[in-house]
Amino acid sequence: MLAFCSIASATYGQTGIIKGTITSSDGKPAPNINVSIEQANLGAASSDNGTYIIHNVPSGQLTLKVSAVGIVTQQKKITVISSSKLTVDFVVSATSRQLRVVTVNAGSNKFADKESDDVSKMPLKDLENPQVYTTVTNALMNEQLIVRYSDALKNVPGVIMQLENNIAGGTVTTRGFSVESYLRNGVPGIVSDVTIDPANIEKIEAIKGPSGALFGSSLVSYGGLFNRVTKKPFDSLKGEISYTGGGYGLSRLTTDINTPLNKGKTLLFRVNLALHHEGGYQDAGFESYAFVAPSLTYKIDERTAVSIDGEYTTERANNFYRIFVDGSNATGVRSPKDLKIDFHRRFIPDGIFIKPKQANIFLKLDHRFSSKWTSRTNVSYLNGTESGNSGYMSVDSGNDSLSRMLSHEDYYNSYATDIQQNFNGDFKIGGMRNRVLLGAEFYTLINKYSTTFTVFDKLDAITPGEEYVKLTEAALMDKVKDNVYSVGSSLQNTYSGYIQDILNITPKFLAMASLRWDYFDNKGIKDIVSDESSGVYHQSAFSPKFGVIYQIVQDRLSLFGNYMNGFSNNAPQKQPDGSTSAFKPSQANQWEGGIKVNMYEDKLTGSLSYYDIIVKNVLRSDYPDRPEFTVQDGDQYSKGIEAQITAMPFQGFNAIAGYAYNKSRYEKIDKTVDGYRPSSAGPANMANVWLSYHLAKGPLSGFGIGLGGNYADKNGVIVDQTDTYYLPSFTVLNASLSFTGARYSIELKLDNLTNETYWVGWGTTIPQMPRRFSARFAVNF
């Protein structure tokens, strides 16, 4: 092993810079090597060309450490002089191919990500954050051969699908509340019903609890939010082309190409593309779309960088399935297994489909004023359109017949603009470190629509006969030709300001305080025919957040507690009959406490927490008379525990596991549901696990195997004074087999290994995919 260092003077603030290049024993760049300064708690990872840089290094004698799984750790004593640059290069003993195998197959704890820029809108380690969040890494998604965004969320404790439609990647439940995935890199990222594709996702951050203090209330839930962090350009040529094929017509082509565009490598470009088609596991149902996401970064100088990202999706899909059954106590039907309905029938043919499109552009400007202050400006424009037809089934009393309920959209267009300015400071006052966030945001959303709704027909639920095939696009259009359409528009403006400070009272004791002010300017819903507006209101709200962290063992073991508030400006909702309803704002308060761990050089990370949430003026399904409609009344209480762990106990073996228990109930509400568990709360008990082992040495080097799945308790989707209907508990297992070579990889996946029959839903009964085999082949360059 060789190591050398040289010192070169440069004027740069009051601190120093350490940079260098790490190469393999055969002279090739060594990527993904950890470089750390223990005394300053700073570090970096080498890029694809082997370079690294660490800013804001305090002066003095320090120890620089280079480490990675599969290589011998190196340490170097260095002296940093204020306002200087220090170059430290390393040569590691492994060859470039050995490093590639080690990085892919052994790595570090590749299911863990211990730091985030978005969760608190500033760079912050998990053990410094008094809020719980779960990260689903790209490495985990690749191992599980994820082709649908909603499947990636199954790795988050306490999360289960509720509605498998395409809007925002599907509706899920967490901590007893419904959540959709609207955020992208900490800012709004979707407005229409297009599918979220995982092709350009680096990781998904599931942030738990009402997070109104930082993210506002228009796009988050009381149970939390999902933030997808996208892939960024880097300074070397690299790419991957992959094809995935599988059962039920799965055919998927993806590309990921990255390249610098100039010699100085200050102009960087990356593009991700996905062409996806998937059929249904019933007698109908499909999803077909194209997705492209270009990203351009220009490093103006050492202090300033600008990024422009785009996302465009065009889609045709019949992927919205809902069936409402009669769960009244008089029927004797207590679960789907008691019904005689054939769940292989979709009842809505492929000729009935929607055509959503979305075109988004994101602009980000980063500037570093000094070693203590930075700025980030985000500007986003989102444009979504949709037209076409969709439907659901409502089973009539006694479950012997069902009605097919269809909606037709001439258009449903959404336009959103978000402007966000953040200033981050990192400085000391009276010897105590302050990490400060000052922010302001403006968000506006416009919806324009022309829709109509009809009950198309009524069928025998058990033996529908020839009536089953009479639903066609032509027949539907003939049915609604004389309908009066709901034609209108809505406009919402939100003006916000927020502040946050994370104070190191001692090196081990941290306190966080956040406060956000929102002014909601809701122009209401304007009916084009009558020229009248309804639901107009103007309201201000403050959302506070407080938290404490005490590190029992610094950077290893923390106790935490928080109080969080969420104030939701509930957007108008389109009802099944085509009408749109306006709702009052509602408010949530959460108390939470627990423990976080990060042990054995990141090889064991996790958390255990208890939370208690109360929400005033909740939105709920209108049981028992109109379960498909949304109404607002009463309070909801939700409390429970969540546990998660990621581990790499030995080289090549990685594990992630989670467990969640939730207890929810309504209070001060209509007597038919008072004291009962909300249909949106999901199962009380849920668990997830994924285990994988990859061989880094020997004749089978590069081979890997994975096994895991999900458990969900029975789910009371219709429970009140007169109705009792549960979806059964289930355990679904998945398995994978893979081989990773120097330039290619092969992955095989078997989903629903035991061919479990199961359902999910939110007041509904939605059958899930049976066993499916899929295979992925990827070429890297």
Steps between C-alpha positions, in 0.01 A plus 500: 500500500619845412389838625638845454395854568599848390397844617403781265403845615167654402280771636176353622310634803629426849510123467682255280413261219617142465478338160665217315473195279461137602620237254501121494814288489472474121494879461126542443275748685353351820139618551283477812792505745421670830730784609446638849650737755417361841580805709284732287221252427535578128529273202432423135490211258714477189321564172501275194832651391650436846509862614370638828485838670422605858418866569504703822773296671621664823871571532726283712632145513241248386469135397379423147355150461423310180278194531263268314378146542752258349810723528739573783428829674772765458567795730716805445599769750461840334538865593243745366594865475229765494419630148687216329432202280648166593527224239506146634501208253463132581562173320300204627608139461198369308474500119227694323300183432530386860378840616202480267398160632556610859300821446206322343498176695638585839507877523423650833156496656344574162143495633578789738537871430596684816482858369251713307486849349121506467348356819590815695585716197866496605779237511427307818590155627222268610629492859485882512137508385222466761260381226465144369545426132567193287720498192444257213830502312558442130711195593201345676266577211744343253530185712123465513466566126253781568305607190214678682547788742230363731697176545800696631281644778441149636845533662370774732368376838126553539431574133241311294333573168142628521412595145701359211418777262775693331467840666822590681615139496190378683338579833651331806444519874758588764441565871126461439468762225494500121808631320590567138845579359505858383851617597815481287833618645308682772271698266169420325554246223165375367154639427331254264406132492817374331698208634814583700778296342802387709749537210654827623456446874815485713309445824159546658470672837190411703477782756269408786247719680327834422784702347327831443781701661731451200291368214174683549167325484384499140694192393559295816296278732471480877665157485797635308623557147710333232786689337667349196862604454603484137826399335747782439762551227865431588836564335574182300354303212286215619181329398269204527244347267263239639201293392251334733242245390255298701156355550175682421657678205777682689738660250729779617799674340708751699812703433716710732774699322731754664775708341693825549446741212825697519868441576489677832214273609300794622205425270348163583208315341298194594185352351276215616243338275235233558263334254257290700212269414321272739182300456254400767469185708122517452313462170580866426722780626819650361749783539718634220716813522819674397708697750806717441694704759795713383718681754764766436740648758734793439769575758549873449785514751601344831218682674212486253320227306175495308292193408211460258294179509210390288248217524251404232250213509234398250275209586197286414366283779210296633650458846241644735307215666259548790208289612275597792315210661207476740657435841183536706461257788181359344682350200730268694782611267801587715788476249564458124518124556127506583414663167419303186637772273768387255796724575663398172239718334588867476150611389656803327645399156822630345301723265431720803824679582649834597770696318700708750806705413734708710786736414707644787804722519712565810763770545744503793768757577752426777738768625748500787551849640763385749596202710204589724214593265351339189197567283269273299236633263242259353254582223262232372232498234265202474251444220268200501212410271259209492212380287315175449285264702521306826263316727435299813247244620247540779341176619136540588337387824542127552806478270301332219516781245738784428487832322775623271566866576680684219649845467602676181749787492517731203793651683640537850799734489725605787767770506724566798787739566722483807770751593708420807796687650710350780799644687707265718745617764748301708671705768571522874356738758643484849686183407179321396452387140192631320374357173239744377244486219318808372249437223214642297270330250221580257283223356208538261278227357241539225256224403269515196258220421208378297365168628183297524388190687248224435377167628560300183311182588419240764635141474454171674810499724542121483408419137495827306431332163509683169437834670858479623645587156256777410713768663706659222631851439231557235227375732622723782515809279145428380390467862640841603426694181208684662666543840559838657875526551665637810715777355706724722832609641670557831793712615701473821792719602717427803753751638742364760795589717693272736795495737690221672795478735688190611704589805787292638463588868780250561667267248250231607188704575314664209177696488291581192234768460306570180212728413313547174241760407257429215247731344241309299329701228237263362306657215256209515334296229354699213211352304539605137127479428372703796816712530476454877777398739467285811741403776684834500703568814814672626679371806832525679656222707814440704656150511761452775744214554728430796745218556788388716781251448728362767783285368573242768797396288593777260418417136400149609198498733239774547183562697256736329162665548288737294180697480376568146203681357337473161242744371335364187345725241281224357478538126165467326433140401331361193216271613395184311191673357720763336431770757779669692483559875682768700620426854610696804862482618580240765775483761717220641724487808754226569713404801775246436800351676747221447853385433730495195815295445795509259758244611806318368594757233147523358458122483202514739248785483143529615238662721219420742230759565160560659265767361164652591304708243167680518335662197208745506251525208607181323405397148338155476292275277126565538396171662259331498290664228761631249834332574653617172449869593717710731358706788653699787407474869631392842844416639740213449743361757795293385782358709746215473856377480740461208829312485749476213847361458759463224804283555809357337616245763769360272642562154250447222192465722252786522166515679216743549198440722214698649196464722211739568200494733226761469186564704253749349146607583242768419354726767246785506362381170185348353370236740522225237882517501579662837761291685573280198824462306506713181489308174804702387712388798606168347600187696599533865815284464742498206851369442755501217836329446758453224817290535772468239840337467758567228826314449803724450768226482550153361375329184142622560607861543227735380205273578230619739176380652217688670190409696238708679145622507218668689247408767177691563236441767132481406375834374159628608400695190130522603449510878220697667175445688333306219791372286789263563723408206869411515768428245687189624854515634772392258866409470660553160853372430733597213833351391781603265817361343763717335844512342710816474793508262742774401279632220166330536253363752215249496217494754216252541202571724200301618232720656233345723701181535219297660229641269314655793144621430458835672332839479568861595266796517356807668133421542552292187606151394792496255652161402879489473738345249554121515844343460712662228845422363711778348856537374726798444816524287716812523814612315728762658760723337 
